[in-house]
Amino acid sequence: MRAKLERIGLPFKGIECYGSQIVVTCWSRDAADRWASFLARFAKFLGITQSVDHAKENRGTCLLPTTVDVWRAFARIR
C-alpha cells in the first residue's frame, strides 16, 4: 500500500501504513488538503493535524532541539 501511495505524485514527507490505517506526513497544509481529498476516494478520512517533527540536523542544544512544522493526514481503509 505504501509503495502505491508514493507513486501518486502528491508531495509528502513520509507515509506510514499500520494495518488498515494510513498516516501521511506533509510539509504544508495545502499538500495535506490534497492528500485528504485523494484518501477520501477509497478510505474514510479521519482528519488533519498540525504537529512538529525533530529536524535531522540539530542546530540547537539537546534541551531545545530543532523542530519543523508538519501536517499529518489520517485515514482508515473501509
C-alpha positions as CSV (number, residue, x, y, z in Angstrom):
1,M,0.0,0.0,0.0
2,R,2.8,2.4,0.9
3,A,4.6,1.9,-2.4
4,K,1.4,2.6,-4.3
5,L,0.7,5.8,-2.4
6,E,4.3,7.0,-3.0
7,R,3.7,6.8,-6.8
8,I,0.6,9.1,-6.7
9,G,2.6,12.2,-7.4
10,L,1.4,14.3,-4.4
11,P,4.1,15.9,-2.2
12,F,4.8,14.2,1.1
13,K,7.4,13.9,3.8
14,G,6.5,10.4,4.9
15,I,3.8,7.7,4.6
16,E,3.1,5.1,7.2
17,C,0.6,2.3,7.0
18,Y,-0.5,0.4,10.1
19,G,-2.8,-2.4,9.2
20,S,-5.9,-0.5,7.8
21,Q,-4.7,2.9,9.0
22,I,-2.8,5.4,6.8
23,V,-0.8,8.4,8.0
24,V,0.7,10.8,5.5
25,T,3.1,13.5,6.8
26,C,3.3,16.6,4.7
27,W,5.4,19.8,4.7
28,S,2.4,22.1,4.1
29,R,-1.3,22.4,4.9
30,D,-2.1,22.6,1.2
31,A,-0.4,19.3,0.5
32,A,-2.3,17.7,3.4
33,D,-5.6,19.0,2.0
34,R,-4.7,17.4,-1.4
35,W,-3.9,14.1,0.3
36,A,-7.2,14.4,2.3
37,S,-9.2,14.7,-0.9
38,F,-7.3,11.8,-2.5
39,L,-7.6,9.5,0.5
40,A,-11.3,10.2,0.8
41,R,-11.9,8.5,-2.5
42,F,-11.2,5.0,-1.2
43,A,-10.9,5.3,2.6
44,K,-12.6,7.0,5.5
45,F,-10.8,10.3,6.0
46,L,-10.3,11.0,9.7
47,G,-8.7,14.4,9.8
48,I,-5.6,16.6,9.5
49,T,-3.4,17.6,12.5
50,Q,-0.6,20.1,12.7
51,S,2.4,18.8,14.5
52,V,6.2,19.1,14.8
53,D,9.0,16.7,13.9
54,H,12.5,16.9,15.1
55,A,14.9,18.0,12.4
56,K,17.6,15.6,11.1
57,E,20.3,18.2,11.9
58,N,20.0,19.7,15.3
59,R,21.0,23.4,15.4
60,G,20.1,23.9,19.0
61,T,21.1,22.2,22.2
62,C,19.9,18.8,23.5
63,L,17.5,20.7,25.8
64,L,16.0,22.7,22.9
65,P,16.1,20.5,19.7
66,T,15.4,22.0,16.3
67,T,11.9,21.2,15.1
68,V,9.9,21.7,11.8
69,D,6.2,22.2,11.4
70,V,4.4,19.3,9.6
71,W,0.8,18.4,8.9
72,R,-0.5,14.8,9.2
73,A,-3.5,13.4,7.2
74,F,-5.1,10.4,8.7
75,A,-7.4,7.8,7.0
76,R,-8.7,4.3,7.6
77,I,-9.4,1.8,4.8
78,R,-13.1,0.9,4.8
